[in-house]
Amino acid sequence: MSVLVYTENWDGKFKKLSFELVSYAFEIAKKINTSVVCVSIGNVENEELNKLATYGASKVLNVVDDKLKNLDVNAYKEVIAQAVVKEAANVVVFAHNNYGKAIAPRVSVKLKAGLATAVLALPESVEPFKITKKAFTSNALANVIIKTPVKILTLLQNSYGVFENAVNGTVENFSPDLCNVCVKTNVKEVNKVTGKILLTDAEIVVSGGRGMKGPENWAGIEELASLLGAATACSRPVSDEGWRPHGEHTGQTGKIIAPNLYFALGISGAIQHLGGVSGSKCIVAINKDPDAPIFEAADYGIVGDVMKVLPEIIEAVKEIKAR
Amino acid sequence: MKILICISNVPDTTTKIKFTNNNTSFDKAGVQWIINPWDELALTRALDLKDAQQGIENVTVMNVGLIDADPTIRKALAIGADKAIRINAEPQDAYQVAFQLAEAIKKDAYDIILCGIESSDYNGASVGSMLAEMLNMPSVSAISFMNINAGKIELKREIDGGQESIEIDTPFVGIVQKGIAKDARIPNMRGIMMAKTKPLQVLEPLAVETLTTYESFGLPKPKAACKKISPDNVKELVHLLHNEAKLI
């Protein structure tokens, strides 16, 4: 028995998300009297792998293979499926991100193991295995029962939290049999920004809507974001107009985020936008329309002209930071 | 080349979500139905490539649903799909839907199979990858760009902080997200008329079990009322975030 976690790495490093998954898996393992085993794919230093024990991983399977250099979903599925069998896993946990969403369903079919995606909390019961997931783009919740002996979950980021559960951890090299796996995904080029806070990772997000009036007014948003160590985002009309890149669009069809603090500046808060940000722990809304739906989702709000209010917020934040 | 797009019939994205039968099923009363937004973007890109004469002869859409999905399927035909297939089963879980699709897909040879990254109703984000596994085909997820260049498929997939450019041989399953096409097409009168004469084939489902059961639904807890701060006292907001919420 075990609870298996796929802990993805980013250029050899784990993130808060990885530790959240392990913390979450540790609680499930406690409920079924077993321990947590992580699978790490790619070159990660032992020192980094050992960090997983702090959050409750008793064992880390360290997998390094040339075939796994880039994400080939079929090859990654093979690794996880073989690890599930080797460790007799009862529950398999992935992040509900691009990797988890790509790999988990293939593992589900391969092992005929029921899958619940976008889960928000620990299972309500383990016998039957009942768990709550996001539905209707955060406008509802669904209670799902997984009926198969092996259960697969993808956990929404920032829905559980990071908790330390120090255990004695071991690292074991694991070489799955990939002889029959033919890598079909031919990655030609990788383009990515480094050094910038990623929208999906950010604890704080400063986001602008049409109320910002034009791309020339984004300096204020960027200044506030840099003061707070935040990422910048925008509403759909803003990215459609080309004021900001598509990668910044948060909302139902754009990025779904769940930061601790979300600033909605000049965003009216259409239901599609809220679908992408309603997982935020705290929402601050600035809008001149007192009836804007964003105020129904917000924790703090100012009814006023964002052009006037934003510079004052920046000044007040500077004062606090200077203390 | 033949492209298949799997489409889901979902409530309009502005629908007020309600449940019925003691919170065990979605209340369909008065709901407008649409093509799942990401599936619609996939369809749009396929049609753009067909129009650009990139070697695509046929664009087919496939749905697992009952007869009430037909208006949504007709809309896909009206915006330009050549053919539609509906597998006559009520969707119950991702495994059952993917199984029905896979069995129907095996009857024909498609070069590219596209699915939206998730459906806006059950947010499963599972059917595309499950389908690929059942068909033993490669799959690429989070595709935000697709082109066909001299028979070669060029894709871009979203990764944290950027994109990867990928080449892949057919057949494959592509799971697409925003960016694959800009705006969905709006059907015109000619398209709507033509859609009435295009083939919509109905297949009977095969027996298959589900791996999960949707037991009940609920609504998120209502949020506490928004704390309003006067625009003349912006400092107060920052102090609350610092001292009360302790977030900055």
Interface residues (C-beta under 8 A of the other chain):
Chain A: W10 N70 D72 V73 N74 K77 H96 N97 N98 K101 A102 I103 A104 P105 R106 S108 V109 K110 K112 A113 G114 L115 A116 T117 A118 K130 K133 K134 A135 F136 T137 S138 N139 A140 L141 A142 N143 V144 I145 I146 K147 T148 T154 K184 T185 N186 V187 K188 E189 V190 N191 K192 V193 T194 K196 L198 T200 D201 I204 L228 D240 H246 G247 H249 Q252 T253 G254 N260 L261 I271 Q272 G275 S278 K281 C282 V284 A285 F295 E296 A297 A298 D299 Y300 G301 I302 V303 G304 D305 K308 V309 E312 I313 A316 V317 E319 I320
Chain B: P11 T13 T14 I17 F19 F26 P37 W38 D93 A94 Y95 A98 I117 E118 S120 D121 Y122 N123 G124 A125 S126 V127 G128 S129 M130 A132 E133 M134 P138 S139 V140 S141 A142 S144 R157 E158 I159 D160 G161 G162 Q163 E164 S165 I166 E167 I168 D169 F172 I175 K178 G179 K182 T210 L211 T212 T213 Y214 E215 S216 F217 G218 L219 P220 K223 A224 C226 K227 K228 I229 S230 P231 V234 K235 L237 V238 H239 L240 L241 H242 A245 L247 I248
